[in-house]
């Protein structure tokens, strides 16, 4: 079962290594990790996708909450979460197939962000399955390179990892991580 964890941490040196090390020491693989500053530049938000059972998820939430630099952790419920991933895809293109590839990109609501003599660079935002589907279609043209951000996710409504609005625990899924929290195969 896939789980999405939203983690607020102090924004300073070594925090990412400590959180990732926690997963590594327990033998859990992080499938996706995205980190960036929040609206408060002293705080970073991590979105972590992990595979495992509910017991494993709860164990990781409890262990992360013990780290000094972790402010809060929330297991996001899939039905109450919006998640996206950004992908840059470089695909082989020539004058004969360029317009065909651009039509495919349009169907996926992507954008061509760079045009070369023998390639196109495509930007796509969507859930993991959308990015995977475009990569599958583009494979016949020759995918030259792919860069993916990993998933970022937010709880729907006013609740969030820091709690309801600006304070307190979120109403939908408590910051303790006791909510359902698996993202399934889709990020909403």
Beta strands, then each sheet from edge to edge (+ up, - down):
strand 1: 2-10
strand 2: 30-37
strand 3: 43-51
strand 4: 70-76
strand 5: 81-92
strand 6: 111-115
strand 7: 119-126
strand 8: 143-148
strand 9: 152-155
sheet 1: 2+ 3- 1+ 4-
sheet 2: 6+ 7- 5+ 8-
sheet 3: 6+ 7- 5+ 9-
end
